């Protein structure tokens, strides 16, 4: 299953790679690389000490060497959520979804949330959440981020950087290829969270809070991991779809067509992240790239992602609730893109044999 995605796409990659970009390309690789140079998202810190056994043949001797154990985030993947194959926010990689779309069109219905220029003029200053459908469906692509290139260059030059297990520009998940499992929930019926409301929910919480259940401010459930959701807000629905797809590609045993994002197992002096969780940034966090680029990373629904929910009415002691706080994040075309940052822990190799490591940071791996 892990090799199927690339093997099906390989014969036509060269042909599509030289096609002209779509008329509307919202983000490109250069912009992604620029946004990846966010050291607040990297969050580098030392976490402990590693011990190595180093032996020399002449003269025969062995010694124990130490190296600093560090942890930081890498910009592993671009997760783009879109309505129509071939019309993705990352224009240079639109051929990926177009290549395997099999004639699939937009989603449920594709234009339920599109807002025309006339509508925006007429509704200027109002919230953009109005929609004619409460069921939103989307496609999702997860592709290795080009942002890994500058980050690995900068941190690698210091000998205190952890390499990612992800390859830039490689597709790891394309929902149009995973057509039946992304459209129908049959493969998710064994997950308890599929049937329990509030369990494994994306929504309003601070980092690390409400791990088991989310009772208020819910965007939608992670399970079942399919491309449809009962929701009347494209931003909240798209956040759920992005979280579902990220959960899927970091799952060792998902019954979907995908490549595992990175490497599953640790190596001497190198520890990869685990499965992405919606309630904590310990295994991954998000940086919005489209419709607006931001330099900060967070989990979905965190307080830092919301703006003031009120406006001044001009009357003493009176305010009017107009927005829910996400108006600055909503897209007019219904498409969204985020960069997924994931934490890696490592230490510089100082000998032939890795002995053990000691953590001095309680949050370290």
C-alpha positions as CSV (number, residue, x, y, z in Angstrom):
1,X,0.0,0.0,0.0
2,X,2.8,2.4,0.8
3,X,4.4,2.1,-2.6
4,X,1.1,2.2,-4.6
5,X,0.7,5.9,-4.6
6,X,4.0,6.7,-6.3
7,X,3.9,3.7,-8.7
8,X,0.6,4.7,-10.1
9,X,1.7,8.3,-10.6
10,X,5.3,7.9,-11.8
11,X,4.6,7.2,-15.6
12,X,2.9,10.6,-16.1
13,X,4.9,12.8,-13.7
14,X,7.2,14.2,-16.4
15,X,4.3,15.1,-18.7
16,X,2.3,17.0,-16.1
17,X,5.4,18.6,-14.6
18,X,5.9,20.7,-17.7
19,X,2.3,21.8,-18.0
20,X,1.7,25.6,-17.5
21,X,0.5,26.6,-14.1
22,X,-3.2,27.2,-13.5
23,X,-4.5,30.7,-14.1
24,X,-4.9,31.2,-10.4
25,X,-2.0,29.9,-8.3
26,X,-2.4,31.1,-4.8
27,X,0.9,30.0,-3.3
28,X,4.1,28.7,-4.8
29,X,7.3,27.0,-3.7
30,X,9.3,30.2,-3.2
31,X,6.6,31.6,-0.8
32,X,6.4,28.3,1.0
33,X,10.2,28.3,1.6
34,X,10.0,31.9,2.8
35,X,7.3,31.1,5.3
36,X,9.2,28.0,6.5
37,X,12.0,30.3,7.9
38,X,9.9,30.8,11.0
39,X,12.1,30.1,14.0
40,X,9.1,30.4,16.3
41,X,7.7,27.3,14.6
42,X,11.1,25.5,14.7
43,X,11.2,25.9,18.5
44,X,14.7,24.5,18.8
45,X,15.8,23.5,22.3
46,X,18.3,21.1,24.1
47,X,16.6,18.3,25.9
48,X,19.3,16.1,27.2
49,X,22.6,14.2,26.6
50,X,23.4,11.2,24.5
51,X,26.2,8.7,25.3
52,X,28.2,6.9,22.7
53,X,30.9,4.2,22.8
54,X,33.9,5.2,20.6
55,X,36.7,2.7,19.9
56,X,40.0,3.3,18.2
57,X,42.2,0.5,16.6
58,X,45.5,2.3,17.1
59,X,46.3,2.3,19.9
60,X,43.5,0.0,20.9
61,X,41.2,1.9,23.2
62,X,37.5,2.7,23.9
63,X,35.9,5.7,25.5
64,X,32.5,7.0,26.2
65,X,31.7,10.2,24.4
66,X,28.7,12.6,24.9
67,X,26.7,14.8,22.6
68,X,23.8,17.2,23.2
69,X,20.3,15.9,22.6
70,X,18.1,18.5,20.9
71,X,14.5,18.7,19.8
72,X,12.9,21.0,17.1
73,X,10.1,21.0,14.6
74,X,10.6,20.5,10.8
75,X,8.1,21.8,8.2
76,X,7.3,18.3,7.0
77,X,4.4,18.6,4.7
78,X,2.0,20.9,2.8
79,X,-1.7,19.9,3.5
80,X,-4.0,21.5,1.0
81,X,-7.8,21.2,1.1
82,X,-9.7,22.0,-2.1
83,X,-12.9,21.5,-4.0
84,X,-11.9,20.6,-7.6
85,X,-8.9,18.4,-8.7
86,X,-6.4,20.5,-10.6
87,X,-7.5,23.7,-8.8
88,X,-5.4,23.6,-5.7
89,X,-3.8,26.4,-3.6
90,X,-0.3,25.2,-4.4
91,X,-0.4,25.8,-8.1
92,X,2.9,24.1,-9.0
93,X,1.6,20.8,-7.5
94,X,-1.9,21.0,-8.9
95,X,-1.0,18.3,-11.5
96,X,-0.9,15.7,-8.6
97,X,-4.6,15.8,-8.0
98,X,-5.4,16.3,-11.7
99,X,-3.3,13.2,-12.6
100,X,-5.3,10.8,-10.4
101,X,-8.7,12.5,-10.3
102,X,-10.4,9.9,-12.6
103,X,-12.8,12.6,-13.7
104,X,-13.9,13.6,-10.2
105,X,-15.3,17.0,-10.0
106,X,-16.0,19.4,-7.1
107,X,-17.7,18.4,-3.9
108,X,-21.1,18.3,-2.4
109,X,-22.0,20.8,-4.0
110,X,-18.7,22.3,-5.2
111,X,-20.0,25.9,-5.2
112,X,-22.0,25.9,-2.0
113,X,-19.7,28.4,-0.3
114,X,-18.3,30.4,-3.2
115,X,-18.8,34.2,-2.8
116,X,-18.8,36.4,-5.8
117,X,-17.4,39.9,-6.0
118,X,-20.9,41.2,-6.1
119,X,-21.8,39.3,-2.9
120,X,-18.6,40.6,-1.2
121,X,-19.5,44.2,-2.1
122,X,-23.1,43.8,-0.9
123,X,-22.1,42.0,2.3
124,X,-19.0,44.1,3.1
125,X,-18.2,44.0,6.8
126,X,-20.3,41.0,7.4
127,X,-19.2,37.5,8.3
128,X,-18.4,35.2,5.3
129,X,-19.8,32.0,6.8
130,X,-23.2,32.1,4.9
131,X,-23.7,28.9,2.9
132,X,-26.5,27.1,1.2
133,X,-25.4,23.6,2.3
134,X,-24.6,22.1,5.7
135,X,-22.7,19.2,4.3
136,X,-19.2,20.2,3.1
137,X,-17.0,17.8,1.1
138,X,-13.4,18.4,0.1
139,X,-10.3,16.7,-1.4
140,X,-7.0,16.7,0.4
141,X,-3.4,16.4,-0.7
142,X,-0.4,15.9,1.6
143,X,2.9,16.6,-0.1
144,X,6.5,16.9,1.3
145,X,7.3,20.5,1.9
146,X,10.0,22.4,0.1
147,X,10.5,24.2,3.3
148,X,12.6,21.3,4.5
149,X,15.4,22.4,2.2
150,X,16.3,25.7,3.9
151,X,15.6,24.4,7.4
152,X,17.9,21.4,7.0
153,X,20.6,23.7,5.4
154,X,20.5,26.2,8.3
155,X,20.3,23.7,11.2
156,X,22.5,21.1,9.5
157,X,25.4,23.5,9.3
158,X,25.4,23.8,13.1
159,X,25.5,20.0,13.8
160,X,22.5,20.6,16.1
161,X,19.7,19.9,13.6
162,X,17.6,16.8,13.2
163,X,16.8,15.7,9.7
164,X,13.3,14.9,8.7
165,X,12.1,11.5,7.4
166,X,10.0,13.3,4.7
167,X,11.1,13.9,1.1
168,X,10.3,17.4,-0.3
169,X,7.7,17.4,-3.2
170,X,6.8,13.8,-2.7
171,X,3.1,13.1,-2.5
172,X,2.1,11.1,0.6
173,X,-1.6,11.3,0.3
174,X,-4.0,12.2,-2.5
175,X,-7.6,11.7,-1.6
176,X,-8.7,11.4,-5.3
177,X,-6.5,8.2,-5.4
178,X,-8.0,7.0,-2.1
179,X,-11.4,7.5,-3.6
180,X,-13.6,4.9,-1.8
181,X,-12.0,5.1,1.6
182,X,-12.1,8.9,1.6
183,X,-15.7,8.9,0.4
184,X,-17.2,6.1,2.4
185,X,-16.6,5.5,6.2
186,X,-16.5,1.7,6.0
187,X,-12.8,1.3,6.9
188,X,-13.3,3.5,10.1
189,X,-16.1,1.5,11.7
190,X,-13.7,-0.2,14.1
191,X,-12.8,3.1,15.6
192,X,-14.8,3.9,18.8
193,X,-14.5,7.7,18.1
194,X,-16.5,7.2,15.0
195,X,-19.6,6.6,17.1
196,X,-19.0,8.8,20.2
197,X,-19.8,12.5,19.9
198,X,-17.1,14.8,21.5
199,X,-14.4,12.1,21.3
200,X,-11.4,12.9,19.0
201,X,-12.8,16.3,18.1
202,X,-11.2,19.2,16.4
203,X,-12.3,22.5,18.0
204,X,-11.6,25.4,20.3
205,X,-9.1,24.5,23.0
206,X,-5.7,25.6,24.1
207,X,-2.7,23.4,23.4
208,X,-2.8,20.3,25.6
209,X,-6.4,20.7,26.9
210,X,-9.4,18.5,26.6
211,X,-7.6,15.4,25.4
212,X,-10.4,12.9,25.7
213,X,-13.6,14.9,25.1
214,X,-14.4,18.4,23.7
215,X,-17.8,19.6,24.9
216,X,-18.0,23.1,23.4
217,X,-16.6,24.9,20.3
218,X,-16.4,21.8,18.2
219,X,-15.4,22.0,14.5
220,X,-16.0,18.3,13.8
221,X,-14.8,14.8,14.6
222,X,-11.5,13.3,13.4
223,X,-13.2,9.9,12.8
224,X,-14.4,8.7,10.4
225,X,-11.5,10.0,8.3
226,X,-13.6,10.8,5.2
227,X,-14.0,13.9,3.0
228,X,-17.4,15.0,4.1
229,X,-18.6,16.8,7.2
230,X,-21.8,18.2,8.6
231,X,-20.7,21.8,9.0
232,X,-21.7,25.3,7.6
233,X,-18.3,26.8,7.8
234,X,-15.6,26.0,5.2
235,X,-12.7,27.1,7.5
236,X,-13.8,24.8,10.3
237,X,-14.6,21.9,8.0
238,X,-11.3,22.3,6.1
239,X,-9.4,22.3,9.4
240,X,-11.1,19.0,10.2
241,X,-10.2,17.5,6.8
242,X,-6.6,18.6,7.2
243,X,-6.5,17.0,10.7
244,X,-8.1,13.8,9.4
245,X,-5.6,13.4,6.6
246,X,-2.6,14.2,8.8
247,X,-3.9,11.6,11.3
248,X,-4.2,9.1,8.5
249,X,-0.7,9.5,7.0
250,X,0.9,9.2,10.5
251,X,-1.1,6.1,11.3
252,X,0.9,2.9,10.9
253,X,-2.1,0.8,10.0
254,X,-4.8,2.9,8.3
255,X,-6.9,1.1,5.7
256,X,-6.4,3.8,3.1
257,X,-4.1,4.3,0.1
258,X,-1.2,6.5,1.3
259,X,2.5,6.7,1.9
260,X,3.4,6.9,5.6
261,X,4.7,10.4,6.3
262,X,8.4,9.9,7.1
263,X,9.9,7.0,8.8
264,X,8.1,4.8,11.3
265,X,11.0,3.7,13.5
266,X,13.7,5.5,15.4
267,X,17.4,5.0,14.7
268,X,20.5,5.4,17.0
269,X,20.4,9.0,18.1
270,X,17.3,10.0,16.1
271,X,13.7,9.8,17.2
272,X,10.8,10.7,14.7
273,X,7.5,12.1,15.8
274,X,4.4,9.9,16.5
275,X,0.9,10.1,15.2
276,X,-0.5,13.6,14.9
277,X,-3.0,14.6,17.6
278,X,-5.7,17.3,17.4
279,X,-5.4,18.3,21.1
280,X,-1.7,18.9,21.4
281,X,1.3,20.2,19.4
282,X,3.6,17.5,20.9
283,X,3.3,15.5,17.7
284,X,2.5,18.3,15.2
285,X,1.3,21.9,14.7
286,X,-0.1,23.9,11.9
287,X,1.0,27.1,10.0
288,X,-1.6,28.6,7.6
289,X,-0.4,29.4,4.1
290,X,-3.6,30.1,2.3
291,X,-5.8,32.2,2.3
292,X,-3.4,34.2,4.5
293,X,0.2,33.4,5.3
294,X,1.2,33.5,9.0
295,X,4.5,33.1,10.7
296,X,3.2,31.4,13.9
297,X,2.3,27.7,14.5
298,X,-0.6,26.4,16.6
299,X,-3.1,23.6,16.9
300,X,-6.5,24.2,15.3
301,X,-8.9,26.2,17.5
302,X,-6.3,27.7,19.8
303,X,-7.0,31.1,21.2
304,X,-4.2,32.6,19.2
305,X,-6.0,31.8,15.9
306,X,-9.0,33.9,16.8
307,X,-9.5,37.6,16.7
308,X,-11.9,39.9,18.6
309,X,-15.5,38.6,18.3
310,X,-17.1,41.9,18.9
311,X,-17.4,45.4,17.3
312,X,-18.0,48.7,19.0
313,X,-21.5,50.0,18.5
314,X,-20.6,53.5,19.5
315,X,-22.9,53.3,22.6
316,X,-21.6,53.2,26.1
317,X,-21.3,49.7,27.7
318,X,-22.7,48.1,24.6
319,X,-21.1,45.8,22.1
320,X,-22.5,43.7,19.3
321,X,-21.4,40.1,18.7
322,X,-20.9,39.8,14.9
323,X,-18.0,37.5,14.3
324,X,-16.9,34.2,15.8
325,X,-13.2,35.2,15.5
326,X,-12.3,33.3,12.4
327,X,-13.4,35.8,9.8
328,X,-9.8,36.7,8.9
329,X,-9.1,33.0,8.1
330,X,-11.9,32.2,5.8
331,X,-11.2,31.8,2.1
332,X,-13.5,33.2,-0.6
333,X,-12.9,30.3,-2.9
334,X,-13.3,27.5,-0.3
335,X,-9.7,26.3,-0.6
336,X,-7.1,26.2,2.2
337,X,-3.5,25.2,2.7
338,X,-1.4,24.7,5.8
339,X,2.1,23.6,6.6
340,X,2.4,20.7,9.0
341,X,5.4,21.0,11.4
342,X,6.4,17.9,13.3
343,X,9.0,17.5,16.2
344,X,12.2,15.5,15.8
345,X,14.7,14.6,18.5
346,X,18.3,13.8,17.8
347,X,21.9,14.0,18.9
348,X,25.2,14.2,17.0
349,X,26.8,10.8,16.4
350,X,30.0,10.7,18.5
351,X,30.9,7.0,18.4
352,X,30.2,3.7,16.8
353,X,27.7,2.5,19.3
354,X,24.8,4.4,20.8
355,X,24.5,3.5,24.5
356,X,21.7,5.6,26.0
357,X,20.4,9.1,26.5
358,X,19.3,11.1,29.5
359,X,16.6,13.7,29.3
360,X,17.0,16.9,31.3
361,X,13.9,18.5,29.8
362,X,10.6,17.1,31.2
363,X,9.0,17.8,27.8
364,X,11.7,16.1,25.8
365,X,11.4,12.7,24.2
